[in-house]
Amino acid sequence: MIIRADLTLKKTFRAQKNYTEKHKVKRGRFESEISQVATNRYVYPDEAPSNLGMGRSHARSPRGKRQYSQRPAGQGSNISIVGAVRLDEKFLIHLFDSPIG
């Protein structure tokens, strides 16, 4: 039993293979190689899927009033949004008409 001492019941599991001697050597080698790369050359990519038929399911309105909205009829098409950010403030974004993955 946990007594209230600002403790939570959260736990993250990690694969045991990441803690073998072989992986520690590989991780050390990678860290030494990446430390030689200039930080302004780092690129941070991200991808997000979306469906063009989606509409908002919730809205705020004054008490006693109902909020009305419109959304597209039908299922809508899927798109993927891919972006990349660099520390030197260059930003790239591209839309794909189909899902990636």
C-alpha positions in Angstrom: 0.0 0.0 0.0 1.3 3.4 -1.0 0.9 6.2 1.6 0.2 9.6 0.1 3.8 10.9 -0.2 3.5 12.4 -3.7 4.1 9.0 -5.3 2.4 7.8 -8.4 1.8 4.3 -9.9 3.6 5.0 -13.2 6.1 2.6 -14.7 7.9 2.6 -18.0 9.2 -0.8 -19.4 12.3 -0.9 -21.6 13.7 -3.8 -23.5 16.5 -5.6 -21.7 18.5 -5.9 -24.8 19.2 -2.1 -24.6 21.3 -2.7 -21.5 23.7 -5.4 -22.7 27.4 -4.7 -23.0 27.2 -4.9 -26.8 24.6 -2.1 -26.9 26.5 0.0 -24.4 29.5 0.0 -26.8 27.3 0.8 -29.8 25.6 3.6 -27.9 29.0 5.1 -26.8 30.3 4.9 -30.4 27.1 6.7 -31.7 27.4 9.4 -29.0 31.0 10.1 -29.9 30.2 10.3 -33.7 27.1 12.5 -33.2 29.0 14.9 -30.9 31.2 15.8 -33.9 28.2 16.9 -36.0 27.4 20.6 -35.8 24.0 21.2 -34.1 22.8 23.5 -36.8 22.8 20.4 -39.1 20.3 18.5 -37.0 16.9 17.9 -38.7 13.8 17.0 -36.7 11.2 15.3 -38.9 7.6 14.7 -38.0 4.5 13.2 -39.7 0.8 13.5 -38.9 -2.1 11.8 -40.6 -5.4 13.6 -41.1 -8.8 12.9 -42.6 -10.5 15.7 -44.6 -14.0 14.5 -43.5 -13.3 15.2 -39.8 -15.3 17.8 -38.0 -15.2 19.1 -34.4 -17.3 17.0 -32.1 -17.4 19.5 -29.3 -18.0 23.2 -29.0 -18.6 25.8 -26.3 -21.7 27.9 -26.1 -23.5 30.0 -23.5 -25.6 28.0 -20.9 -29.0 27.1 -22.3 -27.9 27.7 -25.9 -26.8 25.0 -28.4 -23.9 25.4 -30.8 -24.5 24.3 -34.4 -21.8 23.5 -37.0 -21.4 21.9 -40.4 -19.1 19.2 -41.5 -18.5 17.4 -44.8 -20.9 14.6 -45.8 -19.2 11.3 -46.5 -16.0 9.8 -45.3 -13.4 12.2 -46.6 -10.0 11.4 -47.9 -6.8 10.7 -46.0 -3.8 13.0 -46.2 -0.4 12.9 -44.5 1.4 16.1 -43.4 5.2 15.7 -43.2 7.4 18.5 -41.8 11.0 19.0 -40.8 12.6 21.7 -38.6 16.2 22.7 -38.3 17.9 24.8 -35.6 18.9 27.4 -38.2 15.1 28.2 -38.6 14.6 26.5 -42.0 11.2 24.8 -42.1 9.8 22.4 -44.7 6.3 21.0 -44.9 4.8 18.8 -47.5 1.3 17.3 -48.0 0.7 13.9 -49.4 -2.7 12.9 -50.8 -2.5 9.4 -49.4 -1.5 7.9 -46.0 2.2 7.1 -45.5 3.3 4.1 -43.7 
